[in-house]
């Protein structure tokens, strides 16, 4: 058994891992090919805690706190620097929790914050139970978590299970070995005991490989994900987990299954949303996903930290704020859990003089000069920081920031938007759908077209008077004699009614 009861030197652990692999981890030595393993450059004094962890279940938030909630994905390194070294940290993030809470966000997804060998994005994990030294101390993290909970904000951590740094002792071991999974289970319990409210699991479509042409979507993945569910949401109270599997539309749906991860990101739906916004038309490719995806069990995104999910929204719409608002409204009125990528709420664009994924990970735009640090930022600020920053956006009541805030607050206050069913009523240049729960209905009408449109929306009710919500509509409207609603919509107009 690969079980450690105390801390060991990292290189020593790596050698132990090699020994376990050589012994076959339950299979005969003849079955295990001899391979050369790079040890990495970890220092001998580096310590790694691989002790077993017992459950200590003390939930900080109410049951189902996450359902229908709006999350913000945050890259700590790029969010707010507290000490002038040019790198974001937990003290800086804690100082901005009031801003996040005022926006209406109820959940934070933290990109990896454990010690990593990449010293950037954090996905090359060296020690799963540590805090990245650039981000501060464990005490800084604990204070952040305490203050988030005090504001009713849940925190889920990015857990990188399908790979690690070459300096991590489990780097050479497969997830099919129970000892390796127990190591991960203990790491999860470690953070759950510390008060974390759940996890986002990275790249779960690539957990097990059965050959050079069988590297994604292998049948063993489902059992692994269900095992994680048993630890996180069945072993603990009021916790939430969600998985990333962009392999295919089918894998997106499968990962959300109760026998798998239980919740997944709605990849490919984001492409359909942005296509409708850009092309001015919501076709069957879009509406089919709205009806076939189990959206209530999904994280809904427009874009995130990975380029495969799309560029920053500002770049995708070419700075067109009307189209930006249409995309945001779609995101924030669908079922499920909308995830806003940090800076998205103020229209932040790409970082200057960069490429690839790094384009998407600029330091947060707090002021027209940046405001991220008093020193020199570790990465250049966004290209549009001068006009699209928190200070400027908050001062302008017609800004993208206030559009996001108004919709997030409306979602929190309107049960039909937070947890109601969805029925598509109209597609084409105009997309219309109803969100309903019990006797409460909300109608969302989006004119994706750059020209005025007349639309007849079948309400499927015998009588109704529709009242506009949050200013999305000029006055009450009524259905026609045939039960439909005749609307004359301006270009890119948004209407939201309650009835």
Phi and psi in degrees as a GROMACS rama.xvg file:
@    title "Ramachandran Plot"
@    xaxis  label "Phi"
@    yaxis  label "Psi"
@TYPE xy
-89.7678  76.3346  UNK-2
-125.06  130.913  UNK-3
-123.392  133.877  UNK-4
-100.129  -1.81121  UNK-5
-155.26  -175.046  UNK-6
-80.4126  144.159  UNK-7
-131.512  158.604  UNK-8
-66.5912  141.011  UNK-9
-60.7733  -44.8223  UNK-10
-63.7553  -38.1772  UNK-11
-62.4039  -41.4279  UNK-12
-62.9306  -38.3543  UNK-13
-62.1969  -40.738  UNK-14
-65.7691  -37.7079  UNK-15
-61.7138  -42.5833  UNK-16
-61.5305  -39.4323  UNK-17
-63.9131  -40.5306  UNK-18
-62.3581  -42.5185  UNK-19
-62.6351  -42.6355  UNK-20
-62.9563  -41.8979  UNK-21
-63.0435  -30.3349  UNK-22
-82.4599  -3.34001  UNK-23
92.7923  -5.77761  UNK-24
48.2076  47.1751  UNK-25
107.962  -11.0821  UNK-26
-113.076  165.202  UNK-27
-71.6876  156.106  UNK-28
-64.5958  -26.6117  UNK-29
-66.2399  -24.6893  UNK-30
-83.2458  -10.47  UNK-31
-106.858  113.697  UNK-32
-68.8535  145.532  UNK-33
-81.6316  125.021  UNK-34
-131.865  155.655  UNK-35
-89.4232  128.177  UNK-36
-112.112  124.637  UNK-37
-71.6898  127.026  UNK-38
-74.6425  -31.7868  UNK-39
95.2126  -172.814  UNK-40
-116.173  24.2128  UNK-41
-64.1059  141.161  UNK-42
-76.6606  148.296  UNK-43
-63.2322  -28.4036  UNK-44
-80.9321  -6.1345  UNK-45
-65.3614  130.692  UNK-46
-109.52  143.474  UNK-47
-130.161  125.432  UNK-48
-88.1321  114.305  UNK-49
-122  26.6244  UNK-50
-70.9356  156.31  UNK-51
-71.114  147.691  UNK-52
-127.404  127.001  UNK-53
-89.9874  157.432  UNK-54
-69.8874  131.776  UNK-55
-132.514  89.315  UNK-56
-90.6768  105.403  UNK-57
-134.744  79.9417  UNK-58
-63.0272  141.838  UNK-59
-95.6429  -19.2602  UNK-60
-123.814  168.959  UNK-61
-71.5334  160.512  UNK-62
-59.6941  140.416  UNK-63
61.2254  25.9906  UNK-64
-56.8478  -28.3631  UNK-65
-83.3739  -17.9593  UNK-66
-67.6096  119.148  UNK-67
77.7554  -2.31028  UNK-68
-74.2888  152.797  UNK-69
-91.8312  127.303  UNK-70
-104.715  157.024  UNK-71
-121.689  126.369  UNK-72
-84.429  126.634  UNK-73
-126.826  130.626  UNK-74
-96.7216  104.084  UNK-75
-55.5834  -41.4374  UNK-76
-58.2691  -28.2409  UNK-77
-108.648  6.49568  UNK-78
-90.8719  -59.1523  UNK-79
-159.531  126.757  UNK-80
-95.3332  128.132  UNK-81
-97.8494  -17.4712  UNK-82
-121.656  7.58063  UNK-83
80.9516  9.58553  UNK-84
-86.5776  0.152543  UNK-85
87.0647  4.79362  UNK-86
-124.124  131.906  UNK-87
-62.6328  153.961  UNK-88
-151.237  173.812  UNK-89
-68.3564  -33.3744  UNK-90
-63.8323  -40.5686  UNK-91
-64.3682  -43.473  UNK-92
-62.2758  -42.8947  UNK-93
-60.2822  -36.8917  UNK-94
-67.0283  -15.9138  UNK-95
-107.588  9.90479  UNK-96
-64.2038  -32.9942  UNK-97
-63.7305  -39.317  UNK-98
-60.6734  -45.3209  UNK-99
-65.2603  -43.2858  UNK-100
-66.3205  -39.8539  UNK-101
-64.2023  -32.3041  UNK-102
-64.1318  -28.7993  UNK-103
109.631  3.78069  UNK-104
-66.5816  136.132  UNK-105
-116.578  -0.958069  UNK-106
-148.589  144.891  UNK-107
-121.868  128.417  UNK-108
-102.123  117.042  UNK-109
-91.3943  124.163  UNK-110
-60.4374  163.822  UNK-111
-49.2142  134.318  UNK-112
-124.507  9.23436  UNK-113
-84.9578  163.805  UNK-114
-57.3844  130.771  UNK-115
-134.509  159.309  UNK-116
-87.6281  -14.2751  UNK-117
-80.1291  -21.9012  UNK-118
52.8527  37.0918  UNK-119
-149.775  -93.5057  UNK-120
-74.4209  -22.6282  UNK-121
91.6694  2.28701  UNK-122
-84.5159  -2.55775  UNK-123
-99.5701  74.2252  UNK-124
-72.2984  127.488  UNK-125
-93.5695  -45.5571  UNK-126
-136.545  109.925  UNK-127
-67.4592  -17.9719  UNK-128
-106.838  16.9115  UNK-129
-111.1  172.347  UNK-130
-109.238  130.954  UNK-131
-52.8319  122.819  UNK-132
-59.9877  -29.1655  UNK-133
-64.5775  -22.9906  UNK-134
-93.1421  -5.34409  UNK-135
117.103  -151.847  UNK-136
-110.195  171.299  UNK-137
-61.9649  -35.4468  UNK-138
-63.6346  -37.4315  UNK-139
-63.0642  -42.3913  UNK-140
-64.2227  -45.3453  UNK-141
-60.0747  -39.1057  UNK-142
-67.1723  -41.56  UNK-143
-57.5572  -47.8254  UNK-144
-63.429  -42.2969  UNK-145
-59.7713  -45.1878  UNK-146
-71.3602  -34.1322  UNK-147
-62.7368  -47.4538  UNK-148
-62.6088  -36.3773  UNK-149
-62.8639  -22.6785  UNK-150
-100.974  10.7013  UNK-151
74.1789  22.3194  UNK-152
-104.417  123.682  UNK-153
-83.0848  154.258  UNK-154
-128.697  122.721  UNK-155
-113.195  144.133  UNK-156
-105.827  141.589  UNK-157
-72.2426  121.701  UNK-158
-115.317  120.578  UNK-159
-95.4848  97.5089  UNK-160
-99.9902  -23.3546  UNK-161
-86.4938  -8.95007  UNK-162
-159.989  170.009  UNK-163
-150.489  -178.898  UNK-164
-67.0647  151.251  UNK-165
-63.2051  -14.1376  UNK-166
-87.5527  0.232328  UNK-167
-93.2988  136.421  UNK-168
-65.1017  -16.7111  UNK-169
-94.5101  6.66584  UNK-170
-55.5952  -37.008  UNK-171
-91.4284  -2.09025  UNK-172
-101.962  144.734  UNK-173
-86.6805  150.403  UNK-174
-71.1071  -7.75437  UNK-175
-75.1418  -12.0439  UNK-176
-87.4559  128.106  UNK-177
-61.5473  -32.8103  UNK-178
-64.3111  -36.5292  UNK-179
-68.2966  -42.1608  UNK-180
-65.1448  -38.0491  UNK-181
-62.7066  -36.8997  UNK-182
-58.9505  -45.666  UNK-183
-67.6159  -40.3291  UNK-184
-58.2491  -42.6686  UNK-185
-64.7083  -38.0864  UNK-186
-62.5374  -41.5972  UNK-187
-63.297  -45.2472  UNK-188
-61.9844  -36.4021  UNK-189
-56.1574  -47.419  UNK-190
-78.9042  -32.1357  UNK-191
-65.251  -40.0775  UNK-192
-64.4297  -29.3882  UNK-193
-76.59  -11.0081  UNK-194
114.458  -1.41329  UNK-195
-60.0116  143.098  UNK-196
-95.4538  3.8061  UNK-197
153.761  -167.669  UNK-198
-143.84  153.221  UNK-199
-110.138  122.75  UNK-200
-97.6553  129.004  UNK-201
-85.1203  136.511  UNK-202
49.4393  52.6884  UNK-203
-78.593  -5.15466  UNK-204
-76.9287  -7.83852  UNK-205
-128.645  56.1016  UNK-206
-92.2308  -37.9368  UNK-207
-127.778  137.191  UNK-208
-116.334  133.218  UNK-209
-115.628  25.1968  UNK-210
142.271  168.076  UNK-211
-61.7399  -25.096  UNK-212
-106.169  9.39534  UNK-213
-132.131  67.0764  UNK-214
-108.101  -11.2717  UNK-215
-129.195  151.736  UNK-216
61.5918  32.6846  UNK-217
-75.9477  148.931  UNK-218
-59.9243  -26.9888  UNK-219
-65.4171  -22.7755  UNK-220
-58.9291  -40.816  UNK-221
-60.0963  -44.6093  UNK-222
-65.1962  -37.8594  UNK-223
-62.3598  -44.4138  UNK-224
-66.4092  -38.5456  UNK-225
-65.6033  -35.4061  UNK-226
-62.0735  -37.7706  UNK-227
-65.5682  -39.4576  UNK-228
-58.1688  -42.8382  UNK-229
-60.9876  -35.6126  UNK-230
-73.9961  -48.0783  UNK-231
-82.6401  -53.2873  UNK-232
-100.256  -16.6963  UNK-233
-101.885  -30.755  UNK-234
-80.7682  -19.6478  UNK-235
-129.825  157.495  UNK-236
-93.6612  144.665  UNK-237
58.5886  36.0406  UNK-238
-109.431  161.853  UNK-239
-136.202  139.752  UNK-240
-138.504  148.778  UNK-241
-145.148  147.427  UNK-242
-121.471  150.331  UNK-243
-102.45  114.924  UNK-244
-143.348  87.1737  UNK-245
-88.8797  18.3001  UNK-246
-56.5775  -45.1512  UNK-247
-163.026  168.97  UNK-248
-60.5892  -38.2838  UNK-249
-64.4346  -39.7975  UNK-250
-67.878  -32.935  UNK-251
-59.5795  -45.8118  UNK-252
-69.7428  -43.1074  UNK-253
-63.3455  -39.0577  UNK-254
-63.9569  -25.8877  UNK-255
-79.7153  -5.03738  UNK-256
-67.0928  150.885  UNK-257
-63.9328  -24.4767  UNK-258
-90.0105  6.41876  UNK-259
-124.819  -121.31  UNK-260
-79.4534  -30.8533  UNK-261
92.3632  -17.656  UNK-262
-161.494  142.468  UNK-263
-147.868  164.195  UNK-264
-79.663  142.733  UNK-265
-86.5744  55.4197  UNK-266
-57.6175  151.211  UNK-267
81.7862  -30.7512  UNK-268
-66.3253  -37.8033  UNK-269
-61.2278  -36.4824  UNK-270
-64.1626  -40.9757  UNK-271
-65.794  -40.2137  UNK-272
-61.5345  -50.0275  UNK-273
-68.6519  -32.2392  UNK-274
-63.6634  -43.6455  UNK-275
-61.9787  -42.5683  UNK-276
-63.7406  -43.8344  UNK-277
-75.6984  -38.9412  UNK-278
-94.9644  -10.3825  UNK-279
76.757  26.4344  UNK-280
-155.725  129.966  UNK-281
-105.703  103.703  UNK-282
-97.4873  -168.794  UNK-283
-67.0167  -28.19  UNK-284
-59.2052  -38.2046  UNK-285
-72.961  -54.5426  UNK-286
-68.0895  -28.5399  UNK-287
-61.9718  -38.8575  UNK-288
-68.2505  -37.4744  UNK-289
-61.5159  -30.1481  UNK-290
-97.4619  -22.7243  UNK-291
-100.262  -25.9738  UNK-292
-75.8963  138.026  UNK-293
-77.6048  73.0893  UNK-294
-58.7576  -32.625  UNK-295
-64.681  -17.5964  UNK-296
-106.429  19.304  UNK-297
-124.202  154.957  UNK-298
-92.1175  123.185  UNK-299
-97.9175  128.099  UNK-300
-131.457  156.01  UNK-301
-98.753  -38.9839  UNK-302
-164.753  167.531  UNK-303
-149.618  -148.996  UNK-304
-81.1582  -8.16255  UNK-305
-105.032  135.117  UNK-306
-66.1618  -26.2059  UNK-307
-63.5603  -21.0833  UNK-308
-84.407  -8.60054  UNK-309
119.85  157.452  UNK-310
-70.7223  170.23  UNK-311
-52.3387  143.514  UNK-312
-57.8615  -39.958  UNK-313
-55.4824  -40.4722  UNK-314
-73.6035  -36.7564  UNK-315
-65.6218  -32.2765  UNK-316
-100.88  7.78685  UNK-317
61.2967  30.9488  UNK-318
79.0153  6.10143  UNK-319
-76.4466  106.623  UNK-320
-68.5278  -31.2567  UNK-321
-63.348  -42.0422  UNK-322
-70.4832  -36.4208  UNK-323
-57.8562  -44.9213  UNK-324
-65.4545  -36.6525  UNK-325
-63.174  -43.5468  UNK-326
-62.3408  -45.856  UNK-327
-64.1981  -39.8669  UNK-328
-65.0446  -41.0568  UNK-329
-59.7427  -49.9044  UNK-330
-54.1572  -46.3345  UNK-331
-90.3983  2.03173  UNK-332
-118.302  5.44357  UNK-333
-89.659  160.956  UNK-334
-64.4318  167.637  UNK-335
97.2877  -157.893  UNK-336
-117.17  100.766  UNK-337
-67.9234  136.009  UNK-338
-114.659  118.874  UNK-339
-98.9445  128.316  UNK-340
-82.0675  133.222  UNK-341
-47.4485  135.988  UNK-342
87.3777  -19.2848  UNK-343
-59.0933  -35.2737  UNK-344
-72.0897  -10.1394  UNK-345
-118.181  9.53775  UNK-346
79.5547  24.288  UNK-347
-62.4903  139.429  UNK-348
-102.973  -160.737  UNK-349
-70.9632  155.775  UNK-350
-72.883  153.692  UNK-351
-73.3562  145.837  UNK-352
50.6318  51.1349  UNK-353
-139.638  -177.31  UNK-354
-156.255  169.327  UNK-355
59.8555  -150.05  UNK-356
-58.8013  -27.9542  UNK-357
-65.0469  -21.7724  UNK-358
-56.646  -31.8435  UNK-359
-89.7506  -2.54287  UNK-360
-121.173  40.3152  UNK-361
-66.4491  154.837  UNK-362
-56.7851  142.08  UNK-363
-57.2411  138.545  UNK-364
-89.3385  98.5511  UNK-365
-94.2969  -36.2275  UNK-366
-134.097  175.686  UNK-367
-65.6001  -19.6078  UNK-368
-97.4172  -5.6137  UNK-369
124.651  -67.0932  UNK-370
70.9307  8.10297  UNK-371
-76.3418  -34.3535  UNK-372
-150.256  156.75  UNK-373
-86.435  -9.37079  UNK-374
-104.124  -148.34  UNK-375
-97.4354  119.972  UNK-376
-63.3764  143.983  UNK-377
-64.1478  -21.586  UNK-378
-138.76  149.645  UNK-379
-64.7047  152.785  UNK-380
-74.7498  173.117  UNK-381
-68.3862  152.031  UNK-382
-64.8265  -26.8676  UNK-383
-109.069  24.2466  UNK-384
-59.3399  -33.8656  UNK-385
-56.4003  -39.319  UNK-386
-106.169  -25.9093  UNK-387
-111.733  83.2018  UNK-388
-142.864  164.515  UNK-389
-60.0388  -47.5075  UNK-390
-60.2178  -49.2315  UNK-391
-66.7251  -41.5151  UNK-392
-68.685  -38.1941  UNK-393
-68.5013  -27.6478  UNK-394
-79.5233  -12.4093  UNK-395
-112.064  109.938  UNK-396
-65.2243  -15.5536  UNK-397
-100.269  14.7443  UNK-398
-80.5705  168.811  UNK-399
-60.2647  -40.4369  UNK-400
-54.9653  -48.6779  UNK-401
-69.5311  -28.1721  UNK-402
-63.5481  -48.098  UNK-403
-60.9687  -47.4711  UNK-404
-60.719  -43.6855  UNK-405
-61.7843  -42.5728  UNK-406
-71.9729  -38.5231  UNK-407
-65.3774  -43.8552  UNK-408
-65.2682  -38.0766  UNK-409
-63.5756  -41.2281  UNK-410
-62.2325  -43.0125  UNK-411
-62.716  -35.0763  UNK-412
-90.0482  -9.74704  UNK-413
-120.138  106.324  UNK-414
-60.8773  -34.4935  UNK-415
-63.41  -35.7634  UNK-416
-75.8666  -33.8146  UNK-417
-75.3025  -41.2434  UNK-418
-140.735  9.65693  UNK-419
-76.3772  162.618  UNK-420
-70.3611  162.335  UNK-421
-119.665  133.386  UNK-422
-129.979  122.526  UNK-423
-77.8012  128.071  UNK-424
-109.774  -23.0849  UNK-425
-159.263  140.135  UNK-426
-134.038  167.884  UNK-427
121.802  -143.659  UNK-428
-59.2312  -32.3782  UNK-429
-110.974  124.78  UNK-430
-104.54  130.148  UNK-431
-133.196  135.664  UNK-432
-144.879  152.227  UNK-433
-105.422  134.54  UNK-434
-107.974  126.535  UNK-435
-139.848  143.849  UNK-436
-149.277  127.068  UNK-437
53.7958  -125.129  UNK-438
-98.5361  9.53422  UNK-439
-101.373  130.867  UNK-440
-128.984  142.4  UNK-441
-127.443  130.239  UNK-442
-105.213  125.476  UNK-443
-110.835  124.74  UNK-444
-124.766  124.079  UNK-445
-126.721  117.306  UNK-446
-93.0677  98.4638  UNK-447
-74.1569  -12.3654  UNK-448
-77.1986  151.257  UNK-449
-82.968  4.88662  UNK-450
-126.384  161.747  UNK-451
-63.2514  146.492  UNK-452
-136.204  142.519  UNK-453
-100.421  130.981  UNK-454
-134.671  139.304  UNK-455
-110.685  112.892  UNK-456
-103.214  118.395  UNK-457
-76.4142  112.308  UNK-458
-79.9148  -23.1006  UNK-459
62.8288  31.519  UNK-460
-134.957  152.711  UNK-461
-72.4284  -32.9904  UNK-462
-155.644  144.885  UNK-463
-165.611  141.092  UNK-464
-114.236  124.636  UNK-465
-102.803  127.839  UNK-466
-109.149  131  UNK-467
-67.1305  145.683  UNK-468
-109.854  137.376  UNK-469
53.0411  29.8905  UNK-470
81.4696  6.97761  UNK-471
-89.1873  74.5524  UNK-472
140.038  147.797  UNK-473
-92.2445  -15.6318  UNK-474
178.389  175.228  UNK-475
-64.2252  144.375  UNK-476
-131.556  156.783  UNK-477
-125.125  158.293  UNK-478
-71.9793  161.075  UNK-479
-85.6572  177.972  UNK-480
-62.9092  -26.1526  UNK-481
-89.9136  7.53843  UNK-482
89.2083  4.51139  UNK-483
-102.679  168.336  UNK-484
-117.999  119.005  UNK-485
-94.6882  120.409  UNK-486
-124.826  141.051  UNK-487
-110.257  114.029  UNK-488
-111.791  136.135  UNK-489
-73.9105  165.79  UNK-490
-56.0375  133.136  UNK-491
58.234  24.5228  UNK-492
-77.8729  148.59  UNK-493
-120.038  129.687  UNK-494
-131.282  140.867  UNK-495
-135.854  121.908  UNK-496
-122.845  151.173  UNK-497
-113.937  139.314  UNK-498
